[in-house]
Amino acid sequence: MSEEIERGDLAHTTNCAALPDDLLESELFGHERGAFTGAIARKVGKFEVANNGTIFLDEIGELPTSLQPKLLRVLQEQTFTRVGGNDTIHSNFRAIAATNGDLGELIKAGEFRKDLYYRLNAFTISLPPLRERRSDVVPLAEYFREVYATKNKRPTAGFSEEALIALQQYSYPGNVRELEHIVERALLQANGRVILAEHLQFEEQSVQTNGQWMEALTKLPLHDSVAEWEKFRISQALEQSDGNKAEAARRLGVHRRLLYEKIRKLGLDAADQPLEDENLNSTEDP
């Protein structure tokens, strides 16, 4: 092969749902000059470029049935041919695939090969939807804020407390991508200022904005409204700390003994760590 190809342990990504069948085949396996109308030069595919590296196949459940046998072959033998070519090409790669669909249902419907599924399913990581891992919402939102602030050249002073609360109350039917789009739109609306709850545009109307929530709190007796606010802040800290009470206490700026007592009083957790723990007797800050 005459052209030089940069190789290495890099991730080369292909979205299997983003291209028509013929273009997807060319994207993955490459093509020879004259293979089809418009093929004016040889194209090197992602599997070839991924030699000694990693290829990431996103939305694998959308892979056309016509391409599944060829993908199975390259996964098993690490060999393939370019579209319109005869030469067998070898590539040493690691393949990672992702899907938000149910491949088992696709197999039953005859839309996904069972042997390809088992070949891909050597090691599986199941990632729960964002609504089931609320502790990830704020770190992800901050990450997307930084990304789009740089991309759009719109610095921002960050999120207000009300905006962070609203973000954590939403259910995200569109998962992480929806959170990303919400943050990007909010960043543009804030126009360099602090991102407020009013800048957040949610697709579902079921989310309760912080303004509505705060208004509801003001209608409660003082003792009850304080308890609700404490319950929210402590639950938030525990989620962000993956249940680590000492870390949650540090985030809240309170001593661990006080946090354990609040958790018991508010009925948030069984608080399996006893009060007589020697660490609780420390006079140090949390």
MIDOSE-1310 file (N, C-alpha, C; in nm, 2 decimals, decimal comma, always signed):
residues 286
msee	+0,08/-0,12/+0,00/+0,00/+0,00/+0,00/+0,09/+0,12/+0,00; +0,06/+0,22/-0,09/+0,15/+0,33/-0,11/+0,13/+0,44/+0,00; +0,01/+0,47/+0,04/-0,02/+0,58/+0,13/+0,02/+0,54/+0,27; +0,06/+0,64/+0,35/+0,10/+0,62/+0,48/-0,02/+0,65/+0,57
ierg	-0,04/+0,56/+0,67/-0,16/+0,57/+0,76/-0,11/+0,58/+0,90; -0,15/+0,68/+0,97/-0,12/+0,70/+1,11/-0,19/+0,60/+1,19; -0,11/+0,52/+1,27/-0,17/+0,42/+1,35/-0,13/+0,44/+1,50; -0,20/+0,38/+1,58/-0,18/+0,39/+1,73/-0,30/+0,36/+1,81
dlah	-0,28/+0,36/+1,94/-0,39/+0,32/+2,03/-0,48/+0,44/+2,05; -0,55/+0,47/+1,94/-0,65/+0,58/+1,94/-0,79/+0,52/+1,92; -0,89/+0,59/+1,96/-1,03/+0,54/+1,93/-1,08/+0,61/+1,81; -1,12/+0,52/+1,71/-1,18/+0,57/+1,58/-1,33/+0,54/+1,59
ttnc	-1,41/+0,64/+1,59/-1,55/+0,62/+1,61/-1,63/+0,62/+1,48; -1,73/+0,53/+1,48/-1,83/+0,53/+1,37/-1,97/+0,52/+1,43; -2,06/+0,60/+1,39/-2,20/+0,59/+1,43/-2,27/+0,51/+1,32; -2,32/+0,40/+1,36/-2,38/+0,31/+1,26/-2,52/+0,35/+1,22
aalp	-2,57/+0,45/+1,28/-2,70/+0,50/+1,25/-2,70/+0,63/+1,16; -2,58/+0,68/+1,14/-2,56/+0,81/+1,08/-2,55/+0,81/+0,93; -2,52/+0,69/+0,87/-2,49/+0,69/+0,73/-2,58/+0,59/+0,66; -2,61/+0,61/+0,53/-2,68/+0,51/+0,45/-2,59/+0,38/+0,44
ddll	-2,65/+0,27/+0,40/-2,58/+0,14/+0,40/-2,46/+0,14/+0,32; -2,46/+0,19/+0,20/-2,35/+0,19/+0,11/-2,23/+0,28/+0,16; -2,27/+0,39/+0,21/-2,17/+0,48/+0,27/-2,11/+0,43/+0,40; -2,19/+0,36/+0,48/-2,14/+0,30/+0,60/-2,04/+0,19/+0,57
esel	-2,07/+0,11/+0,47/-1,97/+0,00/+0,43/-1,84/+0,06/+0,39; -1,84/+0,17/+0,31/-1,72/+0,24/+0,27/-1,65/+0,30/+0,39; -1,73/+0,36/+0,48/-1,67/+0,42/+0,60/-1,59/+0,32/+0,69; -1,65/+0,20/+0,70/-1,59/+0,10/+0,79/-1,47/+0,02/+0,72
fghe	-1,49/-0,01/+0,59/-1,40/-0,10/+0,52/-1,32/-0,04/+0,41; -1,36/+0,09/+0,38/-1,29/+0,15/+0,27/-1,34/+0,11/+0,13; -1,29/+0,18/+0,03/-1,32/+0,13/-0,11/-1,21/+0,16/-0,20; -1,21/+0,10/-0,32/-1,11/+0,12/-0,42/-1,16/+0,22/-0,52
rgaf	-1,07/+0,28/-0,59/-1,11/+0,38/-0,69/-1,20/+0,31/-0,80; -1,31/+0,37/-0,83/-1,40/+0,32/-0,93/-1,50/+0,21/-0,88; -1,50/+0,19/-0,75/-1,58/+0,09/-0,69/-1,73/+0,12/-0,71; -1,76/+0,25/-0,72/-1,90/+0,30/-0,74/-1,89/+0,44/-0,79
tgai	-2,00/+0,49/-0,84/-2,01/+0,63/-0,89/-1,96/+0,73/-0,78; -1,87/+0,81/-0,82/-1,81/+0,90/-0,73/-1,69/+0,86/-0,65; -1,65/+0,73/-0,67/-1,53/+0,68/-0,60/-1,41/+0,71/-0,69; -1,36/+0,84/-0,68/-1,26/+0,88/-0,77/-1,12/+0,85/-0,71
arkv	-1,11/+0,80/-0,59/-0,98/+0,77/-0,53/-1,01/+0,66/-0,43; -0,90/+0,59/-0,39/-0,91/+0,49/-0,29/-0,94/+0,56/-0,16; -1,02/+0,49/-0,08/-1,05/+0,54/+0,06/-1,01/+0,43/+0,16; -0,94/+0,47/+0,26/-0,91/+0,38/+0,37/-1,01/+0,38/+0,48
gkfe	-1,06/+0,27/+0,51/-1,17/+0,26/+0,61/-1,13/+0,26/+0,75; -1,22/+0,27/+0,84/-1,19/+0,28/+0,99/-1,12/+0,16/+1,04; -1,16/+0,04/+1,00/-1,10/-0,08/+1,05/-0,95/-0,08/+1,01; -0,92/-0,03/+0,90/-0,78/-0,03/+0,85/-0,70/+0,08/+0,93
vann	-0,76/+0,19/+0,95/-0,69/+0,30/+1,03/-0,67/+0,26/+1,17; -0,77/+0,17/+1,22/-0,76/+0,13/+1,37/-0,66/+0,03/+1,39; -0,58/-0,01/+1,30/-0,48/-0,11/+1,32/-0,39/-0,07/+1,44; -0,37/-0,17/+1,53/-0,30/-0,14/+1,66/-0,37/-0,04/+1,75
gtif	-0,49/-0,02/+1,73/-0,57/+0,08/+1,81/-0,71/+0,03/+1,84; -0,80/+0,12/+1,86/-0,94/+0,08/+1,90/-1,04/+0,15/+1,80; -1,14/+0,07/+1,77/-1,25/+0,12/+1,69/-1,38/+0,12/+1,78; -1,45/+0,23/+1,78/-1,57/+0,23/+1,86/-1,69/+0,24/+1,76
ldei	-1,78/+0,14/+1,77/-1,90/+0,13/+1,69/-2,02/+0,17/+1,77; -2,06/+0,30/+1,75/-2,17/+0,35/+1,82/-2,30/+0,31/+1,76; -2,41/+0,29/+1,84/-2,54/+0,25/+1,78/-2,53/+0,12/+1,70; -2,47/+0,02/+1,75/-2,45/-0,10/+1,68/-2,58/-0,17/+1,64
gelp	-2,68/-0,15/+1,72/-2,81/-0,21/+1,69/-2,87/-0,15/+1,56; -2,82/-0,04/+1,50/-2,87/+0,01/+1,38/-2,79/-0,04/+1,26; -2,69/-0,12/+1,28/-2,61/-0,17/+1,17/-2,70/-0,25/+1,07; -2,70/-0,22/+0,94/-2,79/-0,29/+0,85/-2,76/-0,44/+0,85
tslq	-2,86/-0,52/+0,83/-2,84/-0,67/+0,82/-2,74/-0,71/+0,71; -2,74/-0,63/+0,60/-2,65/-0,66/+0,49/-2,50/-0,65/+0,53; -2,47/-0,57/+0,63/-2,33/-0,55/+0,67/-2,29/-0,64/+0,79; -2,39/-0,70/+0,85/-2,36/-0,78/+0,97/-2,26/-0,90/+0,94
pkll	-2,28/-0,97/+0,83/-2,19/-1,08/+0,81/-2,05/-1,04/+0,79; -2,03/-0,92/+0,72/-1,89/-0,87/+0,70/-1,83/-0,82/+0,83; -1,91/-0,76/+0,91/-1,86/-0,72/+1,04/-1,82/-0,84/+1,13; -1,90/-0,95/+1,12/-1,87/-1,07/+1,20/-1,74/-1,13/+1,15
rvlq	-1,72/-1,13/+1,02/-1,59/-1,18/+0,97/-1,47/-1,10/+1,02; -1,48/-0,97/+1,01/-1,37/-0,89/+1,05/-1,34/-0,90/+1,20; -1,44/-0,92/+1,28/-1,43/-0,94/+1,43/-1,36/-1,07/+1,46; -1,40/-1,18/+1,38/-1,35/-1,31/+1,41/-1,21/-1,33/+1,35
eqtf	-1,18/-1,28/+1,23/-1,06/-1,31/+1,16/-0,97/-1,19/+1,15; -1,02/-1,07/+1,18/-0,94/-0,95/+1,17/-0,89/-0,93/+1,03; -0,97/-0,97/+0,93/-0,94/-0,95/+0,79/-1,07/-0,90/+0,72; -1,05/-0,83/+0,61/-1,16/-0,78/+0,53/-1,11/-0,73/+0,39
trvg	-1,20/-0,70/+0,30/-1,16/-0,64/+0,18/-1,23/-0,51/+0,16; -1,17/-0,41/+0,09/-1,23/-0,29/+0,06/-1,34/-0,31/-0,04; -1,44/-0,22/-0,04/-1,55/-0,22/-0,14/-1,49/-0,21/-0,28; -1,52/-0,31/-0,36/-1,46/-0,30/-0,50/-1,32/-0,36/-0,51
gndt	-1,27/-0,41/-0,40/-1,13/-0,46/-0,40/-1,13/-0,61/-0,39; -1,01/-0,67/-0,41/-0,99/-0,81/-0,40/-0,88/-0,85/-0,30; -0,80/-0,75/-0,26/-0,69/-0,78/-0,16/-0,75/-0,80/-0,02; -0,70/-0,90/+0,05/-0,73/-0,92/+0,19/-0,65/-0,83/+0,28
ihsn	-0,71/-0,76/+0,36/-0,64/-0,66/+0,45/-0,65/-0,71/+0,59; -0,54/-0,71/+0,66/-0,53/-0,76/+0,80/-0,52/-0,63/+0,89; -0,59/-0,64/+1,00/-0,59/-0,52/+1,09/-0,60/-0,58/+1,23; -0,51/-0,54/+1,32/-0,51/-0,58/+1,46/-0,57/-0,46/+1,54
frai	-0,69/-0,48/+1,58/-0,77/-0,38/+1,65/-0,84/-0,43/+1,77; -0,89/-0,34/+1,85/-0,98/-0,37/+1,96/-1,11/-0,30/+1,93; -1,22/-0,38/+1,93/-1,35/-0,32/+1,90/-1,44/-0,30/+2,02; -1,50/-0,18/+2,03/-1,60/-0,15/+2,14/-1,72/-0,11/+2,07
aatn	-1,84/-0,17/+2,12/-1,97/-0,13/+2,06/-2,06/-0,08/+2,17; -2,15/+0,01/+2,13/-2,25/+0,06/+2,22/-2,39/+0,06/+2,15; -2,49/+0,05/+2,24/-2,63/+0,06/+2,19/-2,72/+0,11/+2,30; -2,82/+0,18/+2,26/-2,92/+0,22/+2,36/-3,05/+0,13/+2,34
gdlg	-3,04/+0,04/+2,25/-3,16/-0,05/+2,23/-3,14/-0,19/+2,29; -3,24/-0,27/+2,27/-3,24/-0,41/+2,32/-3,20/-0,50/+2,21; -3,08/-0,55/+2,21/-3,03/-0,64/+2,10/-3,11/-0,77/+2,10; -3,15/-0,81/+2,22/-3,22/-0,94/+2,23/-3,35/-0,93/+2,16
elik	-3,42/-0,82/+2,17/-3,55/-0,80/+2,09/-3,52/-0,79/+1,94; -3,41/-0,73/+1,90/-3,37/-0,72/+1,76/-3,34/-0,86/+1,70; -3,28/-0,94/+1,79/-3,25/-1,08/+1,74/-3,38/-1,16/+1,72; -3,48/-1,14/+1,81/-3,61/-1,21/+1,80/-3,68/-1,16/+1,67
agef	-3,66/-1,03/+1,64/-3,73/-0,97/+1,52/-3,65/-1,00/+1,39; -3,54/-1,07/+1,40/-3,46/-1,11/+1,28/-3,38/-0,99/+1,23; -3,36/-0,89/+1,31/-3,29/-0,77/+1,26/-3,15/-0,76/+1,31; -3,11/-0,86/+1,39/-2,97/-0,86/+1,44/-2,92/-1,01/+1,45
rkdl	-2,81/-1,04/+1,40/-2,76/-1,18/+1,40/-2,72/-1,22/+1,54; -2,76/-1,34/+1,58/-2,73/-1,39/+1,71/-2,58/-1,42/+1,72; -2,52/-1,47/+1,62/-2,37/-1,50/+1,63/-2,29/-1,37/+1,64; -2,34/-1,26/+1,57/-2,27/-1,13/+1,59/-2,28/-1,08/+1,73
yyrl	-2,40/-1,10/+1,79/-2,43/-1,06/+1,92/-2,33/-1,13/+2,02; -2,32/-1,26/+2,01/-2,23/-1,33/+2,10/-2,08/-1,29/+2,08; -2,05/-1,26/+1,95/-1,91/-1,22/+1,93/-1,88/-1,08/+1,99; -1,98/-1,00/+1,99/-1,96/-0,86/+2,05/-1,97/-0,87/+2,20
naft	-2,04/-0,97/+2,25/-2,07/-0,97/+2,39/-1,97/-1,04/+2,48; -1,84/-1,02/+2,44/-1,73/-1,08/+2,52/-1,73/-1,02/+2,66; -1,75/-0,89/+2,67/-1,75/-0,82/+2,80/-1,85/-0,71/+2,79; -1,94/-0,70/+2,88/-2,05/-0,60/+2,88/-2,05/-0,51/+3,00
islp	-2,07/-0,38/+2,97/-2,08/-0,28/+3,07/-2,22/-0,22/+3,05; -2,31/-0,24/+3,15/-2,44/-0,19/+3,15/-2,44/-0,05/+3,22; -2,48/+0,05/+3,15/-2,48/+0,19/+3,21/-2,62/+0,23/+3,23; -2,66/+0,25/+3,36/-2,80/+0,29/+3,38/-2,83/+0,43/+3,32
plre	-2,96/+0,46/+3,29/-2,99/+0,59/+3,24/-2,96/+0,70/+3,34; -2,95/+0,82/+3,29/-2,90/+0,93/+3,37/-3,00/+0,95/+3,49; -3,13/+0,93/+3,47/-3,22/+0,95/+3,58/-3,20/+0,86/+3,70; -3,12/+0,75/+3,68/-3,09/+0,66/+3,79/-2,95/+0,68/+3,85
rrsd	-2,88/+0,78/+3,80/-2,75/+0,82/+3,86/-2,74/+0,97/+3,87; -2,83/+1,02/+3,96/-2,84/+1,17/+3,97/-2,70/+1,23/+4,01; -2,62/+1,16/+4,08/-2,49/+1,22/+4,12/-2,40/+1,26/+4,00; -2,43/+1,20/+3,88/-2,36/+1,24/+3,76/-2,40/+1,36/+3,69
vvpl	-2,52/+1,41/+3,73/-2,58/+1,52/+3,65/-2,50/+1,65/+3,66; -2,46/+1,69/+3,78/-2,38/+1,81/+3,80/-2,25/+1,80/+3,74; -2,17/+1,70/+3,76/-2,04/+1,69/+3,69/-2,05/+1,69/+3,54; -2,15/+1,62/+3,49/-2,17/+1,63/+3,34/-2,21/+1,76/+3,29
aeyf	-2,30/+1,83/+3,37/-2,34/+1,96/+3,33/-2,22/+2,06/+3,33; -2,14/+2,05/+3,43/-2,02/+2,14/+3,44/-1,92/+2,11/+3,32; -1,91/+1,98/+3,29/-1,82/+1,94/+3,18/-1,87/+2,00/+3,05; -2,00/+1,99/+3,02/-2,06/+2,04/+2,90/-2,05/+2,19/+2,89
revy	-2,07/+2,25/+3,01/-2,06/+2,40/+3,02/-1,92/+2,45/+2,97; -1,82/+2,38/+3,02/-1,68/+2,42/+2,99/-1,66/+2,39/+2,84; -1,71/+2,28/+2,79/-1,69/+2,25/+2,65/-1,75/+2,35/+2,56; -1,87/+2,38/+2,58/-1,94/+2,48/+2,49/-1,90/+2,62/+2,52
atkn	-1,86/+2,65/+2,64/-1,81/+2,79/+2,66/-1,68/+2,81/+2,58; -1,60/+2,71/+2,57/-1,48/+2,72/+2,48/-1,51/+2,72/+2,34; -1,60/+2,62/+2,30/-1,64/+2,61/+2,16/-1,70/+2,74/+2,10; -1,80/+2,79/+2,18/-1,87/+2,91/+2,13/-1,81/+3,04/+2,17
krpt	-1,70/+3,03/+2,24/-1,63/+3,15/+2,29/-1,72/+3,24/+2,38; -1,79/+3,17/+2,47/-1,89/+3,24/+2,56/-1,86/+3,20/+2,70; -1,76/+3,27/+2,76/-1,73/+3,23/+2,90/-1,86/+3,26/+2,99; -1,87/+3,18/+3,10/-1,98/+3,19/+3,19/-1,93/+3,18/+3,33
agfs	-2,01/+3,24/+3,42/-1,97/+3,23/+3,56/-2,02/+3,11/+3,63; -2,08/+3,01/+3,55/-2,12/+2,89/+3,61/-2,27/+2,88/+3,63; -2,32/+2,79/+3,70/-2,46/+2,77/+3,73/-2,50/+2,83/+3,86; -2,62/+2,88/+3,87/-2,68/+2,93/+4,00/-2,72/+2,80/+4,07
eeal	-2,74/+2,82/+4,20/-2,79/+2,71/+4,29/-2,92/+2,66/+4,24; -3,01/+2,75/+4,20/-3,14/+2,72/+4,15/-3,13/+2,63/+4,02; -3,04/+2,67/+3,93/-3,03/+2,60/+3,81/-2,98/+2,45/+3,84; -2,88/+2,44/+3,93/-2,83/+2,30/+3,96/-2,95/+2,22/+4,02
ialq	-3,03/+2,28/+4,10/-3,14/+2,20/+4,16/-3,24/+2,16/+4,05; -3,27/+2,25/+3,96/-3,36/+2,22/+3,85/-3,30/+2,11/+3,76; -3,17/+2,11/+3,73/-3,11/+2,01/+3,65/-3,12/+1,87/+3,72; -3,11/+1,87/+3,85/-3,12/+1,74/+3,92/-3,26/+1,69/+3,94
qysy	-3,36/+1,77/+3,92/-3,49/+1,73/+3,94/-3,55/+1,67/+3,81; -3,49/+1,69/+3,70/-3,54/+1,65/+3,57/-3,51/+1,50/+3,54; -3,60/+1,44/+3,46/-3,59/+1,29/+3,44/-3,51/+1,25/+3,32; -3,47/+1,34/+3,23/-3,39/+1,31/+3,11/-3,43/+1,19/+3,03
pgnv	-3,54/+1,20/+2,97/-3,58/+1,09/+2,88/-3,48/+1,07/+2,76; -3,41/+1,18/+2,73/-3,31/+1,17/+2,62/-3,17/+1,14/+2,67; -3,16/+1,11/+2,80/-3,04/+1,07/+2,86/-2,93/+1,18/+2,85; -2,80/+1,14/+2,84/-2,69/+1,24/+2,85/-2,69/+1,33/+2,74
rele	-2,73/+1,29/+2,62/-2,74/+1,38/+2,51/-2,84/+1,49/+2,53; -2,95/+1,46/+2,60/-3,04/+1,57/+2,63/-2,98/+1,67/+2,73; -2,91/+1,62/+2,83/-2,85/+1,71/+2,92/-2,75/+1,80/+2,85; -2,67/+1,74/+2,76/-2,58/+1,82/+2,68/-2,64/+1,93/+2,60
hive	-2,76/+1,90/+2,53/-2,83/+2,01/+2,46/-2,89/+2,11/+2,55; -2,94/+2,07/+2,66/-3,00/+2,17/+2,76/-2,89/+2,27/+2,80; -2,77/+2,21/+2,84/-2,66/+2,30/+2,88/-2,61/+2,39/+2,77; -2,60/+2,34/+2,65/-2,56/+2,42/+2,54/-2,65/+2,54/+2,51
rall	-2,79/+2,51/+2,51/-2,88/+2,62/+2,49/-2,88/+2,72/+2,61; -2,87/+2,67/+2,73/-2,87/+2,76/+2,84/-2,75/+2,85/+2,84; -2,63/+2,80/+2,80/-2,51/+2,88/+2,79/-2,53/+2,99/+2,69; -2,59/+2,97/+2,58/-2,62/+3,07/+2,48/-2,72/+3,17/+2,53
qang	-2,82/+3,13/+2,61/-2,92/+3,22/+2,66/-2,86/+3,31/+2,77; -2,77/+3,25/+2,85/-2,71/+3,32/+2,96/-2,61/+3,43/+2,91; -2,55/+3,41/+2,79/-2,47/+3,51/+2,72/-2,36/+3,57/+2,81; -2,29/+3,48/+2,87/-2,18/+3,52/+2,96/-2,21/+3,54/+3,10
rvil	-2,34/+3,54/+3,14/-2,37/+3,56/+3,28/-2,39/+3,42/+3,34; -2,42/+3,43/+3,47/-2,45/+3,30/+3,54/-2,57/+3,23/+3,48; -2,57/+3,10/+3,46/-2,68/+3,03/+3,41/-2,78/+3,01/+3,52; -2,90/+3,06/+3,49/-3,01/+3,06/+3,59/-3,11/+2,95/+3,55
aehl	-3,20/+2,91/+3,64/-3,30/+2,81/+3,61/-3,39/+2,85/+3,50; -3,41/+2,98/+3,48/-3,50/+3,02/+3,37/-3,43/+3,00/+3,23; -3,30/+2,98/+3,23/-3,23/+2,96/+3,10/-3,24/+2,81/+3,06; -3,29/+2,73/+3,14/-3,29/+2,58/+3,11/-3,42/+2,55/+3,05
qfee	-3,42/+2,49/+2,93/-3,53/+2,45/+2,85/-3,55/+2,30/+2,85; -3,65/+2,25/+2,92/-3,67/+2,11/+2,93/-3,78/+2,06/+2,83; -3,76/+1,95/+2,77/-3,86/+1,90/+2,67/-3,99/+1,86/+2,74; -3,97/+1,79/+2,86/-4,09/+1,75/+2,93/-4,13/+1,85/+3,03
qsvq	-4,26/+1,88/+3,04/-4,31/+1,98/+3,13/-4,33/+1,93/+3,27; -4,30/+1,80/+3,29/-4,33/+1,74/+3,43/-4,22/+1,79/+3,53; -4,11/+1,84/+3,48/-4,01/+1,88/+3,58/-4,06/+2,00/+3,65; -4,03/+2,01/+3,78/-4,07/+2,12/+3,86/-3,96/+2,21/+3,87
tngq	-3,97/+2,34/+3,82/-3,86/+2,43/+3,83/-3,84/+2,47/+3,97; -3,72/+2,52/+3,99/-3,68/+2,56/+4,13/-3,77/+2,67/+4,18; -3,81/+2,76/+4,10/-3,90/+2,86/+4,14/-4,03/+2,81/+4,19; -4,09/+2,71/+4,12/-4,21/+2,65/+4,17/-4,19/+2,57/+4,30
wmea	-4,07/+2,51/+4,31/-4,04/+2,43/+4,43/-4,03/+2,52/+4,55; -3,95/+2,63/+4,53/-3,93/+2,73/+4,64/-4,07/+2,79/+4,68; -4,15/+2,82/+4,58/-4,28/+2,87/+4,61/-4,36/+2,78/+4,70; -4,35/+2,65/+4,66/-4,43/+2,55/+4,74/-4,37/+2,54/+4,88
ltkl	-4,24/+2,56/+4,90/-4,18/+2,55/+5,03/-4,23/+2,67/+5,12; -4,25/+2,78/+5,06/-4,29/+2,90/+5,14/-4,43/+2,88/+5,19; -4,51/+2,79/+5,13/-4,64/+2,77/+5,18/-4,65/+2,67/+5,30; -4,54/+2,61/+5,32/-4,53/+2,51/+5,43/-4,50/+2,58/+5,56
plhd	-4,54/+2,52/+5,68/-4,49/+2,58/+5,81/-4,34/+2,58/+5,81; -4,28/+2,68/+5,88/-4,14/+2,70/+5,88/-4,06/+2,57/+5,91; -4,10/+2,50/+6,01/-4,03/+2,38/+6,04/-4,03/+2,28/+5,93; -4,14/+2,26/+5,86/-4,15/+2,17/+5,75/-4,07/+2,21/+5,63
svae	-4,07/+2,34/+5,60/-4,00/+2,38/+5,48/-3,85/+2,37/+5,51; -3,80/+2,40/+5,63/-3,66/+2,38/+5,66/-3,62/+2,23/+5,65; -3,71/+2,14/+5,70/-3,68/+2,00/+5,69/-3,67/+1,95/+5,54; -3,76/+2,00/+5,46/-3,76/+1,96/+5,32/-3,63/+2,01/+5,25
wekf	-3,59/+2,13/+5,28/-3,47/+2,19/+5,22/-3,35/+2,10/+5,27; -3,34/+2,07/+5,40/-3,23/+1,99/+5,45/-3,23/+1,85/+5,39; -3,35/+1,80/+5,37/-3,36/+1,67/+5,31/-3,30/+1,67/+5,17; -3,34/+1,77/+5,09/-3,29/+1,78/+4,96/-3,13/+1,80/+4,95
risq	-3,08/+1,89/+5,04/-2,94/+1,92/+5,04/-2,86/+1,79/+5,08; -2,91/+1,72/+5,18/-2,84/+1,60/+5,23/-2,84/+1,49/+5,12; -2,96/+1,47/+5,06/-2,98/+1,37/+4,96/-2,88/+1,40/+4,84; -2,88/+1,53/+4,80/-2,79/+1,57/+4,70/-2,64/+1,54/+4,73
aleq	-2,60/+1,57/+4,85/-2,46/+1,54/+4,89/-2,43/+1,40/+4,89; -2,52/+1,32/+4,94/-2,50/+1,17/+4,95/-2,49/+1,11/+4,81; -2,57/+1,16/+4,71/-2,56/+1,11/+4,58/-2,43/+1,15/+4,51; -2,39/+1,27/+4,54/-2,26/+1,32/+4,48/-2,14/+1,25/+4,54
sdgn	-2,16/+1,19/+4,66/-2,05/+1,12/+4,73/-2,07/+0,97/+4,72; -2,16/+0,92/+4,64/-2,18/+0,78/+4,62/-2,21/+0,71/+4,76; -2,28/+0,78/+4,84/-2,33/+0,73/+4,97/-2,22/+0,74/+5,08; -2,11/+0,79/+5,05/-2,00/+0,81/+5,15/-2,04/+0,93/+5,24
kaea	-2,08/+0,89/+5,37/-2,13/+1,00/+5,46/-2,02/+1,09/+5,50; -1,90/+1,05/+5,52/-1,79/+1,14/+5,56/-1,77/+1,24/+5,45; -1,77/+1,20/+5,32/-1,75/+1,29/+5,21/-1,87/+1,38/+5,20; -1,99/+1,33/+5,22/-2,11/+1,41/+5,21/-2,10/+1,52/+5,32
arrl	-2,06/+1,49/+5,44/-2,04/+1,59/+5,54/-1,94/+1,70/+5,51; -1,83/+1,66/+5,44/-1,74/+1,75/+5,40/-1,80/+1,85/+5,29; -1,88/+1,79/+5,20/-1,94/+1,88/+5,10/-2,04/+1,98/+5,16; -2,11/+1,93/+5,27/-2,21/+2,02/+5,33/-2,15/+2,12/+5,43
gvhr	-2,02/+2,09/+5,47/-1,96/+2,18/+5,56/-2,01/+2,16/+5,71; -2,05/+2,03/+5,74/-2,09/+2,00/+5,88/-2,01/+1,89/+5,93; -2,02/+1,87/+6,06/-1,95/+1,76/+6,12/-2,02/+1,63/+6,09; -1,95/+1,52/+6,09/-2,01/+1,39/+6,06/-2,12/+1,35/+6,16
rlly	-2,10/+1,38/+6,28/-2,20/+1,35/+6,39/-2,33/+1,41/+6,36; -2,32/+1,54/+6,32/-2,44/+1,62/+6,29/-2,51/+1,56/+6,17; -2,43/+1,52/+6,07/-2,49/+1,47/+5,94/-2,57/+1,34/+5,97; -2,50/+1,25/+6,05/-2,56/+1,12/+6,09/-2,70/+1,14/+6,16
ekir	-2,70/+1,24/+6,25/-2,82/+1,27/+6,33/-2,93/+1,32/+6,23; -2,89/+1,41/+6,14/-2,99/+1,46/+6,04/-3,04/+1,35/+5,96; -2,96/+1,26/+5,91/-3,00/+1,15/+5,83/-3,10/+1,06/+5,90; -3,08/+1,03/+6,03/-3,17/+0,95/+6,11/-3,30/+1,03/+6,13
klgl	-3,29/+1,15/+6,16/-3,41/+1,23/+6,19/-3,50/+1,25/+6,07; -3,44/+1,27/+5,95/-3,52/+1,29/+5,83/-3,56/+1,16/+5,76; -3,51/+1,05/+5,81/-3,55/+0,92/+5,76/-3,49/+0,89/+5,62; -3,37/+0,95/+5,60/-3,31/+0,93/+5,46/-3,23/+0,80/+5,45
daad	-3,19/+0,74/+5,56/-3,10/+0,62/+5,55/-3,10/+0,55/+5,68; -3,06/+0,43/+5,68/-3,06/+0,35/+5,80/-2,94/+0,39/+5,89; -2,85/+0,47/+5,82/-2,73/+0,51/+5,89/-2,66/+0,40/+5,97; -2,61/+0,30/+5,89/-2,56/+0,18/+5,96/-2,43/+0,21/+6,03
qple	-2,37/+0,32/+6,02/-2,24/+0,35/+6,09/-2,28/+0,40/+6,23; -2,24/+0,33/+6,34/-2,28/+0,37/+6,48/-2,22/+0,50/+6,52; -2,29/+0,57/+6,61/-2,24/+0,70/+6,66/-2,12/+0,68/+6,75; -2,10/+0,57/+6,80/-1,98/+0,55/+6,89/-1,85/+0,53/+6,81
denl	-1,86/+0,53/+6,68/-1,74/+0,52/+6,59/-1,64/+0,62/+6,64; -1,52/+0,58/+6,66/-1,41/+0,67/+6,72/-1,39/+0,79/+6,64; -1,41/+0,78/+6,50/-1,39/+0,89/+6,42/-1,49/+1,01/+6,45; -1,61/+0,97/+6,51/-1,71/+1,07/+6,53/-1,67/+1,16/+6,66
nste	-1,58/+1,11/+6,73/-1,54/+1,18/+6,85/-1,43/+1,29/+6,83; -1,39/+1,29/+6,70/-1,28/+1,38/+6,67/-1,34/+1,52/+6,67; -1,26/+1,62/+6,71/-1,30/+1,76/+6,70/-1,25/+1,83/+6,58; -1,19/+1,75/+6,49/-1,14/+1,81/+6,36/-1,26/+1,85/+6,27
dp	-1,24/+1,94/+6,18/-1,34/+1,97/+6,08/-1,36/+1,85/+5,99; -1,49/+1,84/+5,93/-1,52/+1,72/+5,85/-1,43/+1,71/+5,73
